[in-house]
Amino acid sequence: MRFLAMIVVAASLAACASHSGGSSGEALGASPFPVARGSALPPPEPTTGATAAPPEGRGPGGIDFGQWRNADPAAYAPAFQTQVRARYANQEVSYIRTDLEANGFACENGSRLECRIEIMERQCAHDWYVVVERSSSAPIAGYDLMCLGAR
């Protein structure tokens, strides 16, 4: 019995040794990783959307951004959404897009309208957004703030 176990172990080791000499792709099938280095597509160019900070107070298109630099995001975000929903109640998506772009938002219209202002200021990322799912639905709007350390 011990002799039979030694034969099985020796055969297993011989099988492993025969696979280690060639390339891993030849013995085990095609490799799922590309062989050619540097063949990935380059990263996309940065979007050319709005990168300028909105004004504090009323913008050129009429949206009141308030004193956003010193605002508490927990209070500012819901107030911003309330203003956006009141402003665009019962409006067509085309009107909403035109108006948001007049206020400095960069918009994309795929299956839904998505508009943003994204800026970096004093190591903080500020993000205002408005999303309209369907013409008849109320817009979803918000403001996010993320800082890399103390504000």
Buried (B, 14 or more C-beta within 10 A) or exposed (E): EEEEEEEEEEEEEEEEEEEEEEEEEEEEEEEEEEEEEEEEEEEEEEEEBBEEBBBBEEBEBEBBBBEBEEBEBEEBBEEBBEBBBEBBEEEEBEEBBEBBBEBBBBBEEEEEBBBBBBBEEEEBEBEBBBBBBEEEEBBBBBBEBEEEEEE
